[in-house]
């Protein structure tokens, strides 16, 4: 890239190329993330089915429904802004950590009198 800029090909030519590569990278990442979570969810739902025939019945519809749900969630996060979601998420994450980590730790320390912490 440095050679191109020094040889007269300016940043005006490289900027659209870099922008296109960033957009393609974002799209491919989003597609892979949604595909991965859809596969996990569909497998979890189909795990209760006994035979392969039962699993395949409605498989495409389950894939479509989960894909729409997770695509909508990604779209909503993009519309409302990631910072707003993270700000609210960190507040709730603090409450969850208090309930699942801090309180059990203190109770364990009290019950065992600190011997096995």
PDB file as gemmi writes it, atoms N, CA and C in Angstrom:
CRYST1    1.000    1.000    1.000  90.00  90.00  90.00 P 1                      
ATOM      1  N   UNK A   1       0.824  -1.166   0.000  1.00  0.00           N  
ATOM      2  CA  UNK A   1       0.000   0.000   0.000  1.00  0.00           C  
ATOM      3  C   UNK A   1       0.880   1.244   0.000  1.00  0.00           C  
ATOM      4  N   UNK A   2       1.945   1.221   0.761  1.00  0.00           N  
ATOM      5  CA  UNK A   2       2.857   2.359   0.826  1.00  0.00           C  
ATOM      6  C   UNK A   2       3.480   2.599  -0.542  1.00  0.00           C  
ATOM      7  N   UNK A   3       3.804   1.535  -1.260  1.00  0.00           N  
ATOM      8  CA  UNK A   3       4.406   1.664  -2.589  1.00  0.00           C  
ATOM      9  C   UNK A   3       3.424   2.334  -3.545  1.00  0.00           C  
ATOM     10  N   UNK A   4       2.143   1.973  -3.470  1.00  0.00           N  
ATOM     11  CA  UNK A   4       1.149   2.577  -4.352  1.00  0.00           C  
ATOM     12  C   UNK A   4       1.002   4.063  -4.082  1.00  0.00           C  
ATOM     13  N   UNK A   5       0.991   4.460  -2.820  1.00  0.00           N  
ATOM     14  CA  UNK A   5       0.858   5.869  -2.488  1.00  0.00           C  
ATOM     15  C   UNK A   5       2.086   6.641  -2.952  1.00  0.00           C  
ATOM     16  N   UNK A   6       3.280   6.048  -2.835  1.00  0.00           N  
ATOM     17  CA  UNK A   6       4.499   6.730  -3.256  1.00  0.00           C  
ATOM     18  C   UNK A   6       4.603   6.823  -4.771  1.00  0.00           C  
ATOM     19  N   UNK A   7       4.016   5.864  -5.486  1.00  0.00           N  
ATOM     20  CA  UNK A   7       4.099   5.870  -6.946  1.00  0.00           C  
ATOM     21  C   UNK A   7       3.010   6.717  -7.606  1.00  0.00           C  
ATOM     22  N   UNK A   8       2.228   7.432  -6.841  1.00  0.00           N  
ATOM     23  CA  UNK A   8       1.264   8.343  -7.432  1.00  0.00           C  
ATOM     24  C   UNK A   8      -0.184   7.892  -7.302  1.00  0.00           C  
ATOM     25  N   UNK A   9      -0.422   6.648  -6.885  1.00  0.00           N  
ATOM     26  CA  UNK A   9      -1.797   6.218  -6.673  1.00  0.00           C  
ATOM     27  C   UNK A   9      -2.183   6.729  -5.292  1.00  0.00           C  
ATOM     28  N   UNK A  10      -3.083   7.689  -5.252  1.00  0.00           N  
ATOM     29  CA  UNK A  10      -3.387   8.367  -4.000  1.00  0.00           C  
ATOM     30  C   UNK A  10      -4.357   7.618  -3.115  1.00  0.00           C  
ATOM     31  N   UNK A  11      -4.602   8.226  -1.989  1.00  0.00           N  
ATOM     32  CA  UNK A  11      -5.526   7.646  -1.018  1.00  0.00           C  
ATOM     33  C   UNK A  11      -6.951   7.647  -1.553  1.00  0.00           C  
ATOM     34  N   UNK A  12      -7.220   8.486  -2.551  1.00  0.00           N  
ATOM     35  CA  UNK A  12      -8.562   8.536  -3.144  1.00  0.00           C  
ATOM     36  C   UNK A  12      -8.946   7.226  -3.799  1.00  0.00           C  
ATOM     37  N   UNK A  13      -7.980   6.495  -4.330  1.00  0.00           N  
ATOM     38  CA  UNK A  13      -8.249   5.202  -4.966  1.00  0.00           C  
ATOM     39  C   UNK A  13      -8.332   4.097  -3.907  1.00  0.00           C  
ATOM     40  N   UNK A  14      -7.496   4.187  -2.897  1.00  0.00           N  
ATOM     41  CA  UNK A  14      -7.453   3.130  -1.883  1.00  0.00           C  
ATOM     42  C   UNK A  14      -8.626   3.204  -0.908  1.00  0.00           C  
ATOM     43  N   UNK A  15      -9.161   4.388  -0.676  1.00  0.00           N  
ATOM     44  CA  UNK A  15     -10.257   4.529   0.291  1.00  0.00           C  
ATOM     45  C   UNK A  15     -11.492   3.722  -0.087  1.00  0.00           C  
ATOM     46  N   UNK A  16     -11.966   3.775  -1.353  1.00  0.00           N  
ATOM     47  CA  UNK A  16     -13.138   2.945  -1.696  1.00  0.00           C  
ATOM     48  C   UNK A  16     -12.846   1.444  -1.586  1.00  0.00           C  
ATOM     49  N   UNK A  17     -11.640   1.042  -1.923  1.00  0.00           N  
ATOM     50  CA  UNK A  17     -11.278  -0.377  -1.833  1.00  0.00           C  
ATOM     51  C   UNK A  17     -11.288  -0.834  -0.382  1.00  0.00           C  
ATOM     52  N   UNK A  18     -10.709  -0.041   0.495  1.00  0.00           N  
ATOM     53  CA  UNK A  18     -10.689  -0.381   1.918  1.00  0.00           C  
ATOM     54  C   UNK A  18     -12.115  -0.386   2.471  1.00  0.00           C  
ATOM     55  N   UNK A  19     -12.940   0.569   2.068  1.00  0.00           N  
ATOM     56  CA  UNK A  19     -14.332   0.611   2.533  1.00  0.00           C  
ATOM     57  C   UNK A  19     -15.103  -0.623   2.104  1.00  0.00           C  
ATOM     58  N   UNK A  20     -14.913  -1.047   0.862  1.00  0.00           N  
ATOM     59  CA  UNK A  20     -15.583  -2.254   0.361  1.00  0.00           C  
ATOM     60  C   UNK A  20     -15.121  -3.483   1.133  1.00  0.00           C  
ATOM     61  N   UNK A  21     -13.837  -3.584   1.401  1.00  0.00           N  
ATOM     62  CA  UNK A  21     -13.322  -4.730   2.160  1.00  0.00           C  
ATOM     63  C   UNK A  21     -13.861  -4.758   3.586  1.00  0.00           C  
ATOM     64  N   UNK A  22     -13.999  -3.589   4.206  1.00  0.00           N  
ATOM     65  CA  UNK A  22     -14.568  -3.526   5.560  1.00  0.00           C  
ATOM     66  C   UNK A  22     -16.025  -3.973   5.546  1.00  0.00           C  
ATOM     67  N   UNK A  23     -16.793  -3.515   4.574  1.00  0.00           N  
ATOM     68  CA  UNK A  23     -18.200  -3.911   4.481  1.00  0.00           C  
ATOM     69  C   UNK A  23     -18.320  -5.411   4.238  1.00  0.00           C  
ATOM     70  N   UNK A  24     -17.520  -5.951   3.329  1.00  0.00           N  
ATOM     71  CA  UNK A  24     -17.567  -7.397   3.062  1.00  0.00           C  
ATOM     72  C   UNK A  24     -17.169  -8.200   4.303  1.00  0.00           C  
ATOM     73  N   UNK A  25     -16.182  -7.720   5.028  1.00  0.00           N  
ATOM     74  CA  UNK A  25     -15.782  -8.403   6.259  1.00  0.00           C  
ATOM     75  C   UNK A  25     -16.882  -8.372   7.305  1.00  0.00           C  
ATOM     76  N   UNK A  26     -17.577  -7.253   7.431  1.00  0.00           N  
ATOM     77  CA  UNK A  26     -18.677  -7.140   8.393  1.00  0.00           C  
ATOM     78  C   UNK A  26     -19.819  -8.072   8.028  1.00  0.00           C  
ATOM     79  N   UNK A  27     -20.163  -8.106   6.758  1.00  0.00           N  
ATOM     80  CA  UNK A  27     -21.267  -8.970   6.314  1.00  0.00           C  
ATOM     81  C   UNK A  27     -20.918 -10.437   6.528  1.00  0.00           C  
ATOM     82  N   UNK A  28     -19.704 -10.837   6.158  1.00  0.00           N  
ATOM     83  CA  UNK A  28     -19.349 -12.246   6.312  1.00  0.00           C  
ATOM     84  C   UNK A  28     -19.292 -12.650   7.784  1.00  0.00           C  
ATOM     85  N   UNK A  29     -18.860 -11.747   8.649  1.00  0.00           N  
ATOM     86  CA  UNK A  29     -18.838 -12.039  10.082  1.00  0.00           C  
ATOM     87  C   UNK A  29     -20.249 -12.188  10.618  1.00  0.00           C  
ATOM     88  N   UNK A  30     -21.147 -11.286  10.242  1.00  0.00           N  
ATOM     89  CA  UNK A  30     -22.533 -11.356  10.711  1.00  0.00           C  
ATOM     90  C   UNK A  30     -23.215 -12.634  10.224  1.00  0.00           C  
ATOM     91  N   UNK A  31     -22.996 -12.992   8.970  1.00  0.00           N  
ATOM     92  CA  UNK A  31     -23.609 -14.211   8.424  1.00  0.00           C  
ATOM     93  C   UNK A  31     -23.117 -15.431   9.185  1.00  0.00           C  
ATOM     94  N   UNK A  32     -21.822 -15.508   9.454  1.00  0.00           N  
ATOM     95  CA  UNK A  32     -21.284 -16.664  10.175  1.00  0.00           C  
ATOM     96  C   UNK A  32     -21.771 -16.716  11.618  1.00  0.00           C  
ATOM     97  N   UNK A  33     -21.871 -15.568  12.279  1.00  0.00           N  
ATOM     98  CA  UNK A  33     -22.358 -15.557  13.661  1.00  0.00           C  
ATOM     99  C   UNK A  33     -23.811 -15.997  13.730  1.00  0.00           C  
ATOM    100  N   UNK A  34     -24.665 -15.478  12.848  1.00  0.00           N  
ATOM    101  CA  UNK A  34     -26.075 -15.858  12.847  1.00  0.00           C  
ATOM    102  C   UNK A  34     -26.224 -17.321  12.466  1.00  0.00           C  
ATOM    103  N   UNK A  35     -25.464 -17.778  11.500  1.00  0.00           N  
ATOM    104  CA  UNK A  35     -25.524 -19.187  11.108  1.00  0.00           C  
ATOM    105  C   UNK A  35     -25.138 -20.100  12.260  1.00  0.00           C  
ATOM    106  N   UNK A  36     -24.111 -19.728  12.999  1.00  0.00           N  
ATOM    107  CA  UNK A  36     -23.668 -20.550  14.123  1.00  0.00           C  
ATOM    108  C   UNK A  36     -24.698 -20.645  15.226  1.00  0.00           C  
ATOM    109  N   UNK A  37     -25.300 -19.523  15.594  1.00  0.00           N  
ATOM    110  CA  UNK A  37     -26.280 -19.554  16.684  1.00  0.00           C  
ATOM    111  C   UNK A  37     -27.570 -20.230  16.240  1.00  0.00           C  
ATOM    112  N   UNK A  38     -27.949 -20.084  14.961  1.00  0.00           N  
ATOM    113  CA  UNK A  38     -29.132 -20.766  14.446  1.00  0.00           C  
ATOM    114  C   UNK A  38     -28.916 -22.273  14.483  1.00  0.00           C  
ATOM    115  N   UNK A  39     -27.753 -22.722  14.066  1.00  0.00           N  
ATOM    116  CA  UNK A  39     -27.452 -24.157  14.090  1.00  0.00           C  
ATOM    117  C   UNK A  39     -27.527 -24.706  15.503  1.00  0.00           C  
ATOM    118  N   UNK A  40     -26.968 -23.993  16.458  1.00  0.00           N  
ATOM    119  CA  UNK A  40     -27.012 -24.447  17.855  1.00  0.00           C  
ATOM    120  C   UNK A  40     -28.442 -24.515  18.388  1.00  0.00           C  
ATOM    121  N   UNK A  41     -29.229 -23.495  18.091  1.00  0.00           N  
ATOM    122  CA  UNK A  41     -30.611 -23.474  18.585  1.00  0.00           C  
ATOM    123  C   UNK A  41     -31.457 -24.570  17.946  1.00  0.00           C  
ATOM    124  N   UNK A  42     -31.324 -24.745  16.648  1.00  0.00           N  
ATOM    125  CA  UNK A  42     -32.091 -25.785  15.958  1.00  0.00           C  
ATOM    126  C   UNK A  42     -31.676 -27.162  16.471  1.00  0.00           C  
ATOM    127  N   UNK A  43     -30.384 -27.384  16.665  1.00  0.00           N  
ATOM    128  CA  UNK A  43     -29.929 -28.668  17.215  1.00  0.00           C  
ATOM    129  C   UNK A  43     -30.470 -28.897  18.617  1.00  0.00           C  
ATOM    130  N   UNK A  44     -30.540 -27.845  19.422  1.00  0.00           N  
ATOM    131  CA  UNK A  44     -31.080 -27.987  20.779  1.00  0.00           C  
ATOM    132  C   UNK A  44     -32.558 -28.353  20.745  1.00  0.00           C  
ATOM    133  N   UNK A  45     -33.306 -27.746  19.835  1.00  0.00           N  
ATOM    134  CA  UNK A  45     -34.731 -28.059  19.714  1.00  0.00           C  
ATOM    135  C   UNK A  45     -34.923 -29.479  19.187  1.00  0.00           C  
ATOM    136  N   UNK A  46     -34.103 -29.877  18.224  1.00  0.00           N  
ATOM    137  CA  UNK A  46     -34.269 -31.189  17.592  1.00  0.00           C  
ATOM    138  C   UNK A  46     -33.671 -32.327  18.412  1.00  0.00           C  
ATOM    139  N   UNK A  47     -32.951 -32.019  19.450  1.00  0.00           N  
ATOM    140  CA  UNK A  47     -32.323 -33.054  20.265  1.00  0.00           C  
ATOM    141  C   UNK A  47     -33.363 -33.979  20.904  1.00  0.00           C  
ATOM    142  N   UNK A  48     -34.551 -33.459  21.193  1.00  0.00           N  
ATOM    143  CA  UNK A  48     -35.602 -34.255  21.816  1.00  0.00           C  
ATOM    144  C   UNK A  48     -36.273 -35.223  20.844  1.00  0.00           C  
ATOM    145  N   UNK A  49     -36.112 -34.995  19.565  1.00  0.00           N  
ATOM    146  CA  UNK A  49     -36.736 -35.865  18.565  1.00  0.00           C  
ATOM    147  C   UNK A  49     -36.012 -37.207  18.538  1.00  0.00           C  
ATOM    148  N   UNK A  50     -36.777 -38.284  18.424  1.00  0.00           N  
ATOM    149  CA  UNK A  50     -36.202 -39.633  18.494  1.00  0.00           C  
ATOM    150  C   UNK A  50     -35.520 -40.058  17.197  1.00  0.00           C  
ATOM    151  N   UNK A  51     -36.208 -39.927  16.077  1.00  0.00           N  
ATOM    152  CA  UNK A  51     -35.670 -40.450  14.821  1.00  0.00           C  
ATOM    153  C   UNK A  51     -35.237 -39.320  13.893  1.00  0.00           C  
ATOM    154  N   UNK A  52     -34.472 -39.697  12.879  1.00  0.00           N  
ATOM    155  CA  UNK A  52     -34.031 -38.713  11.886  1.00  0.00           C  
ATOM    156  C   UNK A  52     -35.214 -38.148  11.107  1.00  0.00           C  
ATOM    157  N   UNK A  53     -36.222 -38.976  10.883  1.00  0.00           N  
ATOM    158  CA  UNK A  53     -37.407 -38.509  10.147  1.00  0.00           C  
ATOM    159  C   UNK A  53     -38.122 -37.408  10.929  1.00  0.00           C  
ATOM    160  N   UNK A  54     -38.223 -37.573  12.248  1.00  0.00           N  
ATOM    161  CA  UNK A  54     -38.849 -36.539  13.076  1.00  0.00           C  
ATOM    162  C   UNK A  54     -38.007 -35.271  13.087  1.00  0.00           C  
ATOM    163  N   UNK A  55     -36.699 -35.427  13.088  1.00  0.00           N  
ATOM    164  CA  UNK A  55     -35.818 -34.248  13.091  1.00  0.00           C  
ATOM    165  C   UNK A  55     -35.935 -33.463  11.782  1.00  0.00           C  
ATOM    166  N   UNK A  56     -36.035 -34.189  10.673  1.00  0.00           N  
ATOM    167  CA  UNK A  56     -36.073 -33.516   9.381  1.00  0.00           C  
ATOM    168  C   UNK A  56     -37.421 -32.858   9.104  1.00  0.00           C  
ATOM    169  N   UNK A  57     -38.489 -33.355   9.744  1.00  0.00           N  
ATOM    170  CA  UNK A  57     -39.802 -32.757   9.553  1.00  0.00           C  
ATOM    171  C   UNK A  57     -39.826 -31.392  10.241  1.00  0.00           C  
ATOM    172  N   UNK A  58     -39.967 -30.354   9.465  1.00  0.00           N  
ATOM    173  CA  UNK A  58     -39.988 -29.005  10.001  1.00  0.00           C  
ATOM    174  C   UNK A  58     -38.614 -28.389  10.220  1.00  0.00           C  
ATOM    175  N   UNK A  59     -37.564 -29.077   9.791  1.00  0.00           N  
ATOM    176  CA  UNK A  59     -36.195 -28.573   9.992  1.00  0.00           C  
ATOM    177  C   UNK A  59     -35.990 -27.224   9.295  1.00  0.00           C  
ATOM    178  N   UNK A  60     -36.451 -27.138   8.058  1.00  0.00           N  
ATOM    179  CA  UNK A  60     -36.284 -25.900   7.291  1.00  0.00           C  
ATOM    180  C   UNK A  60     -37.067 -24.748   7.930  1.00  0.00           C  
ATOM    181  N   UNK A  61     -38.267 -25.039   8.415  1.00  0.00           N  
ATOM    182  CA  UNK A  61     -39.072 -23.994   9.058  1.00  0.00           C  
ATOM    183  C   UNK A  61     -38.401 -23.518  10.347  1.00  0.00           C  
ATOM    184  N   UNK A  62     -37.856 -24.445  11.142  1.00  0.00           N  
ATOM    185  CA  UNK A  62     -37.152 -24.040  12.365  1.00  0.00           C  
ATOM    186  C   UNK A  62     -35.940 -23.191  12.038  1.00  0.00           C  
ATOM    187  N   UNK A  63     -35.199 -23.575  11.006  1.00  0.00           N  
ATOM    188  CA  UNK A  63     -34.055 -22.764  10.574  1.00  0.00           C  
ATOM    189  C   UNK A  63     -34.499 -21.358  10.184  1.00  0.00           C  
ATOM    190  N   UNK A  64     -35.587 -21.268   9.428  1.00  0.00           N  
ATOM    191  CA  UNK A  64     -36.070 -19.966   8.963  1.00  0.00           C  
ATOM    192  C   UNK A  64     -36.511 -19.098  10.139  1.00  0.00           C  
ATOM    193  N   UNK A  65     -37.229 -19.681  11.086  1.00  0.00           N  
ATOM    194  CA  UNK A  65     -37.723 -18.908  12.233  1.00  0.00           C  
ATOM    195  C   UNK A  65     -36.563 -18.390  13.075  1.00  0.00           C  
ATOM    196  N   UNK A  66     -35.618 -19.270  13.407  1.00  0.00           N  
ATOM    197  CA  UNK A  66     -34.475 -18.826  14.220  1.00  0.00           C  
ATOM    198  C   UNK A  66     -33.620 -17.807  13.469  1.00  0.00           C  
ATOM    199  N   UNK A  67     -33.484 -17.970  12.159  1.00  0.00           N  
ATOM    200  CA  UNK A  67     -32.717 -17.008  11.370  1.00  0.00           C  
ATOM    201  C   UNK A  67     -33.382 -15.633  11.413  1.00  0.00           C  
ATOM    202  N   UNK A  68     -34.697 -15.596  11.259  1.00  0.00           N  
ATOM    203  CA  UNK A  68     -35.413 -14.320  11.337  1.00  0.00           C  
ATOM    204  C   UNK A  68     -35.277 -13.682  12.717  1.00  0.00           C  
ATOM    205  N   UNK A  69     -35.378 -14.495  13.761  1.00  0.00           N  
ATOM    206  CA  UNK A  69     -35.276 -13.959  15.125  1.00  0.00           C  
ATOM    207  C   UNK A  69     -33.907 -13.325  15.353  1.00  0.00           C  
ATOM    208  N   UNK A  70     -32.846 -14.060  15.033  1.00  0.00           N  
ATOM    209  CA  UNK A  70     -31.508 -13.540  15.321  1.00  0.00           C  
ATOM    210  C   UNK A  70     -31.097 -12.421  14.367  1.00  0.00           C  
ATOM    211  N   UNK A  71     -31.611 -12.427  13.140  1.00  0.00           N  
ATOM    212  CA  UNK A  71     -31.354 -11.316  12.233  1.00  0.00           C  
ATOM    213  C   UNK A  71     -32.045 -10.058  12.747  1.00  0.00           C  
ATOM    214  N   UNK A  72     -33.268 -10.204  13.246  1.00  0.00           N  
ATOM    215  CA  UNK A  72     -33.980  -9.064  13.823  1.00  0.00           C  
ATOM    216  C   UNK A  72     -33.251  -8.519  15.047  1.00  0.00           C  
ATOM    217  N   UNK A  73     -32.735  -9.411  15.888  1.00  0.00           N  
ATOM    218  CA  UNK A  73     -31.994  -8.964  17.078  1.00  0.00           C  
ATOM    219  C   UNK A  73     -30.753  -8.173  16.661  1.00  0.00           C  
ATOM    220  N   UNK A  74     -30.024  -8.677  15.659  1.00  0.00           N  
ATOM    221  CA  UNK A  74     -28.832  -7.965  15.179  1.00  0.00           C  
ATOM    222  C   UNK A  74     -29.206  -6.616  14.586  1.00  0.00           C  
ATOM    223  N   UNK A  75     -30.313  -6.586  13.836  1.00  0.00           N  
ATOM    224  CA  UNK A  75     -30.786  -5.334  13.252  1.00  0.00           C  
ATOM    225  C   UNK A  75     -31.189  -4.341  14.351  1.00  0.00           C  
ATOM    226  N   UNK A  76     -31.874  -4.822  15.383  1.00  0.00           N  
ATOM    227  CA  UNK A  76     -32.300  -3.950  16.480  1.00  0.00           C  
ATOM    228  C   UNK A  76     -31.101  -3.374  17.217  1.00  0.00           C  
ATOM    229  N   UNK A  77     -30.089  -4.201  17.439  1.00  0.00           N  
ATOM    230  CA  UNK A  77     -28.876  -3.700  18.096  1.00  0.00           C  
ATOM    231  C   UNK A  77     -28.224  -2.618  17.238  1.00  0.00           C  
ATOM    232  N   UNK A  78     -28.199  -2.833  15.935  1.00  0.00           N  
ATOM    233  CA  UNK A  78     -27.600  -1.835  15.038  1.00  0.00           C  
ATOM    234  C   UNK A  78     -28.411  -0.538  15.047  1.00  0.00           C  
ATOM    235  N   UNK A  79     -29.736  -0.637  15.129  1.00  0.00           N  
ATOM    236  CA  UNK A  79     -30.581   0.559  15.111  1.00  0.00           C  
ATOM    237  C   UNK A  79     -30.518   1.342  16.415  1.00  0.00           C  
ATOM    238  N   UNK A  80     -30.552   0.644  17.529  1.00  0.00           N  
ATOM    239  CA  UNK A  80     -30.575   1.324  18.822  1.00  0.00           C  
ATOM    240  C   UNK A  80     -29.192   1.745  19.278  1.00  0.00           C  
ATOM    241  N   UNK A  81     -28.185   1.191  18.675  1.00  0.00           N  
ATOM    242  CA  UNK A  81     -26.828   1.539  19.025  1.00  0.00           C  
ATOM    243  C   UNK A  81     -26.235   0.544  20.005  1.00  0.00           C  
ATOM    244  N   UNK A  82     -25.062   0.111  19.700  1.00  0.00           N  
ATOM    245  CA  UNK A  82     -24.402  -0.890  20.527  1.00  0.00           C  
ATOM    246  C   UNK A  82     -24.065  -0.334  21.902  1.00  0.00           C  
ATOM    247  N   UNK A  83     -23.733   0.938  21.976  1.00  0.00           N  
ATOM    248  CA  UNK A  83     -23.365   1.514  23.278  1.00  0.00           C  
ATOM    249  C   UNK A  83     -24.555   1.515  24.239  1.00  0.00           C  
ATOM    250  N   UNK A  84     -25.751   1.781  23.732  1.00  0.00           N  
ATOM    251  CA  UNK A  84     -26.932   1.760  24.595  1.00  0.00           C  
ATOM    252  C   UNK A  84     -27.188   0.348  25.112  1.00  0.00           C  
ATOM    253  N   UNK A  85     -27.018  -0.646  24.240  1.00  0.00           N  
ATOM    254  CA  UNK A  85     -27.215  -2.033  24.648  1.00  0.00           C  
ATOM    255  C   UNK A  85     -26.158  -2.445  25.669  1.00  0.00           C  
ATOM    256  N   UNK A  86     -24.914  -2.075  25.435  1.00  0.00           N  
ATOM    257  CA  UNK A  86     -23.830  -2.426  26.350  1.00  0.00           C  
ATOM    258  C   UNK A  86     -24.025  -1.727  27.695  1.00  0.00           C  
ATOM    259  N   UNK A  87     -24.444  -0.468  27.665  1.00  0.00           N  
ATOM    260  CA  UNK A  87     -24.654   0.280  28.906  1.00  0.00           C  
ATOM    261  C   UNK A  87     -25.709  -0.409  29.775  1.00  0.00           C  
ATOM    262  N   UNK A  88     -26.820  -0.778  29.182  1.00  0.00           N  
ATOM    263  CA  UNK A  88     -27.871  -1.481  29.928  1.00  0.00           C  
ATOM    264  C   UNK A  88     -27.406  -2.877  30.319  1.00  0.00           C  
ATOM    265  N   UNK A  89     -26.705  -3.550  29.412  1.00  0.00           N  
ATOM    266  CA  UNK A  89     -26.244  -4.914  29.683  1.00  0.00           C  
ATOM    267  C   UNK A  89     -25.272  -4.976  30.843  1.00  0.00           C  
ATOM    268  N   UNK A  90     -24.372  -4.009  30.937  1.00  0.00           N  
ATOM    269  CA  UNK A  90     -23.410  -4.007  32.038  1.00  0.00           C  
ATOM    270  C   UNK A  90     -24.096  -3.774  33.381  1.00  0.00           C  
ATOM    271  N   UNK A  91     -25.150  -2.983  33.377  1.00  0.00           N  
ATOM    272  CA  UNK A  91     -25.891  -2.772  34.630  1.00  0.00           C  
ATOM    273  C   UNK A  91     -26.512  -4.085  35.103  1.00  0.00           C  
ATOM    274  N   UNK A  92     -27.146  -4.798  34.190  1.00  0.00           N  
ATOM    275  CA  UNK A  92     -27.771  -6.074  34.557  1.00  0.00           C  
ATOM    276  C   UNK A  92     -26.722  -7.147  34.835  1.00  0.00           C  
ATOM    277  N   UNK A  93     -25.593  -7.063  34.162  1.00  0.00           N  
ATOM    278  CA  UNK A  93     -24.515  -8.017  34.414  1.00  0.00           C  
ATOM    279  C   UNK A  93     -23.986  -7.867  35.838  1.00  0.00           C  
ATOM    280  N   UNK A  94     -23.966  -6.660  36.343  1.00  0.00           N  
ATOM    281  CA  UNK A  94     -23.557  -6.429  37.727  1.00  0.00           C  
ATOM    282  C   UNK A  94     -24.513  -7.080  38.711  1.00  0.00           C  
ATOM    283  N   UNK A  95     -25.812  -6.940  38.457  1.00  0.00           N  
ATOM    284  CA  UNK A  95     -26.796  -7.594  39.328  1.00  0.00           C  
ATOM    285  C   UNK A  95     -26.669  -9.114  39.251  1.00  0.00           C  
ATOM    286  N   UNK A  96     -26.470  -9.636  38.049  1.00  0.00           N  
ATOM    287  CA  UNK A  96     -26.326 -11.085  37.887  1.00  0.00           C  
ATOM    288  C   UNK A  96     -25.081 -11.591  38.612  1.00  0.00           C  
ATOM    289  N   UNK A  97     -23.996 -10.842  38.538  1.00  0.00           N  
ATOM    290  CA  UNK A  97     -22.767 -11.247  39.231  1.00  0.00           C  
ATOM    291  C   UNK A  97     -22.948 -11.198  40.743  1.00  0.00           C  
ATOM    292  N   UNK A  98     -23.696 -10.203  41.224  1.00  0.00           N  
ATOM    293  CA  UNK A  98     -23.960 -10.119  42.656  1.00  0.00           C  
ATOM    294  C   UNK A  98     -24.707 -11.367  43.133  1.00  0.00           C  
ATOM    295  N   UNK A  99     -25.715 -11.767  42.376  1.00  0.00           N  
ATOM    296  CA  UNK A  99     -26.543 -12.905  42.775  1.00  0.00           C  
ATOM    297  C   UNK A  99     -25.807 -14.229  42.588  1.00  0.00           C  
ATOM    298  N   UNK A 100     -25.088 -14.379  41.500  1.00  0.00           N  
ATOM    299  CA  UNK A 100     -24.482 -15.685  41.193  1.00  0.00           C  
ATOM    300  C   UNK A 100     -23.067 -15.861  41.719  1.00  0.00           C  
ATOM    301  N   UNK A 101     -22.360 -14.779  42.012  1.00  0.00           N  
ATOM    302  CA  UNK A 101     -20.968 -14.907  42.458  1.00  0.00           C  
ATOM    303  C   UNK A 101     -20.732 -14.399  43.879  1.00  0.00           C  
ATOM    304  N   UNK A 102     -21.101 -13.162  44.120  1.00  0.00           N  
ATOM    305  CA  UNK A 102     -20.740 -12.538  45.394  1.00  0.00           C  
ATOM    306  C   UNK A 102     -21.489 -13.134  46.581  1.00  0.00           C  
ATOM    307  N   UNK A 103     -22.800 -13.216  46.474  1.00  0.00           N  
ATOM    308  CA  UNK A 103     -23.598 -13.739  47.588  1.00  0.00           C  
ATOM    309  C   UNK A 103     -23.241 -15.197  47.901  1.00  0.00           C  
ATOM    310  N   UNK A 104     -23.134 -16.097  46.897  1.00  0.00           N  
ATOM    311  CA  UNK A 104     -22.720 -17.464  47.223  1.00  0.00           C  
ATOM    312  C   UNK A 104     -21.317 -17.526  47.847  1.00  0.00           C  
ATOM    313  N   UNK A 105     -20.413 -16.662  47.409  1.00  0.00           N  
ATOM    314  CA  UNK A 105     -19.067 -16.640  47.971  1.00  0.00           C  
ATOM    315  C   UNK A 105     -19.102 -16.250  49.456  1.00  0.00           C  
ATOM    316  N   UNK A 106     -19.871 -15.217  49.763  1.00  0.00           N  
ATOM    317  CA  UNK A 106     -19.975 -14.769  51.161  1.00  0.00           C  
ATOM    318  C   UNK A 106     -20.656 -15.839  52.011  1.00  0.00           C  
ATOM    319  N   UNK A 107     -21.719 -16.445  51.504  1.00  0.00           N  
ATOM    320  CA  UNK A 107     -22.391 -17.515  52.250  1.00  0.00           C  
ATOM    321  C   UNK A 107     -21.465 -18.699  52.490  1.00  0.00           C  
ATOM    322  N   UNK A 108     -20.702 -19.057  51.486  1.00  0.00           N  
ATOM    323  CA  UNK A 108     -19.753 -20.164  51.635  1.00  0.00           C  
ATOM    324  C   UNK A 108     -18.700 -19.835  52.692  1.00  0.00           C  
ATOM    325  N   UNK A 109     -18.219 -18.601  52.679  1.00  0.00           N  
ATOM    326  CA  UNK A 109     -17.220 -18.185  53.666  1.00  0.00           C  
ATOM    327  C   UNK A 109     -17.800 -18.212  55.080  1.00  0.00           C  
ATOM    328  N   UNK A 110     -19.043 -17.799  55.214  1.00  0.00           N  
ATOM    329  CA  UNK A 110     -19.673 -17.804  56.535  1.00  0.00           C  
ATOM    330  C   UNK A 110     -19.911 -19.236  57.017  1.00  0.00           C  
ATOM    331  N   UNK A 111     -20.414 -20.072  56.132  1.00  0.00           N  
ATOM    332  CA  UNK A 111     -20.729 -21.459  56.516  1.00  0.00           C  
ATOM    333  C   UNK A 111     -19.472 -22.241  56.851  1.00  0.00           C  
ATOM    334  N   UNK A 112     -18.437 -22.108  56.059  1.00  0.00           N  
ATOM    335  CA  UNK A 112     -17.188 -22.861  56.320  1.00  0.00           C  
ATOM    336  C   UNK A 112     -16.234 -22.081  57.198  1.00  0.00           C  
ATOM    337  N   UNK A 113     -16.617 -20.886  57.607  1.00  0.00           N  
ATOM    338  CA  UNK A 113     -15.794 -20.010  58.443  1.00  0.00           C  
ATOM    339  C   UNK A 113     -14.442 -19.685  57.811  1.00  0.00           C  
ATOM    340  N   UNK A 114     -14.441 -19.627  56.471  1.00  0.00           N  
ATOM    341  CA  UNK A 114     -13.249 -19.220  55.763  1.00  0.00           C  
ATOM    342  C   UNK A 114     -12.176 -20.287  55.633  1.00  0.00           C  
ATOM    343  N   UNK A 115     -12.427 -21.515  56.026  1.00  0.00           N  
ATOM    344  CA  UNK A 115     -11.391 -22.561  55.960  1.00  0.00           C  
ATOM    345  C   UNK A 115     -11.017 -22.942  54.540  1.00  0.00           C  
ATOM    346  N   UNK A 116     -12.000 -23.041  53.658  1.00  0.00           N  
ATOM    347  CA  UNK A 116     -11.735 -23.622  52.338  1.00  0.00           C  
ATOM    348  C   UNK A 116     -11.903 -22.625  51.203  1.00  0.00           C  
ATOM    349  N   UNK A 117     -11.752 -21.379  51.470  1.00  0.00           N  
ATOM    350  CA  UNK A 117     -11.887 -20.388  50.397  1.00  0.00           C  
ATOM    351  C   UNK A 117     -10.634 -20.433  49.616  1.00  0.00           C  
TER     352      UNK A 117                                                      
END                                                                             
